[in-house]
C-alpha cells in the first residue's frame, strides 16, 4: 500500500454457502436443508431461504424440522466440498484485488485499497460483486470499512459500508457480538448494560480490561481502526504444468520425444522444488488442425527423475497420430504426492527402481490396478493371513511372521474319506480319490476362531493343525476338529 492511502477492506459473508452450493449442483424447489450427525442425532447444518421462512433454523434436530415442515427435502452435508467451493470463490474474488483471504468457514476478506477506482469507485465495485453473486445463485452480505473488524461487523450485522474515518458512526447501533466476541463475553456485557458497540466505546476502559482482559478492547480497537489487523492472502497451489510452442510443426517420433524430454526437465525441476513426485502425467499434443492427442502415463511410484520417466512415454508416443504436424506440446502432472528429500545411503536402491519401472511399463498395457501383490495381514486365521493389494499403491513394509510354517497353497477345507475320529493323524486315508499313507506328522497347532468377525466357517470351534508328510511324496496340511471329531485337508506345502 502506498503512503497516505486510506486502507479499505471488504468482507463478504455467505450465510447459506453449503446449501447454495448443493442447490447449484442439483436445483430443487421448496424448503431444503443439509444435515449432519452431531450429538447422536441428525441436525440441520445449513438451509435455504424457503426453509427459514418455514421456521427452521441451524442446529435444529432433523426429526423436529420434519415435524414442523413435512415438505422439507434434505441431503447430507459435505464440509470438504464446501471448503473447496470457498476456495473457488476466493479465486473468483481475485478479479477485484490481489489481497484475498478466507474469513471463518463461510466468508472472504478483501483489501481493496487502491483498486476500487478500476471499477468506477467503491459503490460500483460492491454493486458488481452483488450482481455477479446473485446471477450465480449465491446468497451474500457485503460490508465495507476502514478495518477488517468493521467490514466483518457490517457484513454480518446489517450489510452496509462505513465512510472513511467514520467507523464508529456506522457501527454504533450494532450489538457487541459484531466485534467477534465469544458468547460468554457477550452475555456478560449484556448483564452490565453494554449491549451495543456505542455503549462499549463510551464505557471506562480500565474496569473492562480488569474484568475481561485485553482481548475485549483489542477487538473494539480493531473494528474502529485504532489497532491494525493484517489480511493474509492464501497462496495459489503450485501448478505442475509446462508448455512448449514449436516454430515449425513436427511429426517424427524422435522429435516428439526430444520435446517431451525438454518438458520433463522443466517439470521435474518444479517437482523437486516443491518436494513432490508425479504419479500421473498427461502429455497433450496439439496438431496444426487444432485437434489434440493425449498420452497419459501412470507411474507405479511418485517420480521426478526425467531420465527415468522419458523412456516410459515411448510406447504411448508411438501410437500418436500427428496428422499434418504438431505445433504445441503441454505436459502436466495431474496427480502428485509428497516426495521429501531423503538421506543417501550406501545401500543401493537400483533394484527397486527397476522394479517400479517394470510395473509402470506393464501397467500402461493392462492397468496398474491389475498388477497385484500379497501382503501380510494381522490375523492367525489361515484364510485371513494375507490381503491382495495393487503393487503400485502398496509397499511391503512388514515381513511375514508365523510361529509355524504355512503351506504355499491354501484352499477350502476338504474332508478326508472314511471315519477318522482319533485326535492323531490317521495312518492311512483317502483324499480326492487318492490313497495316502502317513510317513511323518508334526503338530498340533491349535487355532481358535476370531469371535469378533462374522465367519460362519469358523463358528464350529477350534482346529488342531498338523503338517503331514505322506509316503507318496505329498506334504499336506490337515486339521482336526475336536468338538465334532473329523479330519480335513486345507493346504499343501511345496
Secondary structure, 3 states (H helix, E strand, C coil): CCCCCCCCEEEEECCCHHHHHHHHHCCCCCCEEEEEEECCEEEEEEECHHHHHCCCCCCCEHHHHHHHCCCCEEEECCHHHHHHHHHHHHHHHCCCCCCEEEECCCEEEEECCCCHHHHCCHHHHHHHHHHHHHHCCCCCEEEEECCHHHHHHHHHCCCEECCCCCHHHHHCCCEHHHHCCCHHHHHHHHHCCCCEHHHHHHCCHHHHHHHHCHHHHHHHHHHHCCCCCCCCCCCCCCCCEEEEEEEEEECCHHHHHHHHHHHHHHHHHHHHHCCEEEEEEEEEEEECCCCEEEEEEEEEEEECCHHHHHHHHHHHHHCCCCCCCEEEEEEEEEEEEECCCCCCCCCCCHHHHHHHHHHHHHHHHHCHHHCEEEEECCCCCHHHCEEEEEHHHCCCCCCCCCCCCCCCEEEEEEECECCCCCCCCCCEEEECCEEEEEEEEEEEEEECCCCCCCCHHHCCCCEEEEEEEECCCCEEEEEECHHHCCEEEEEECC
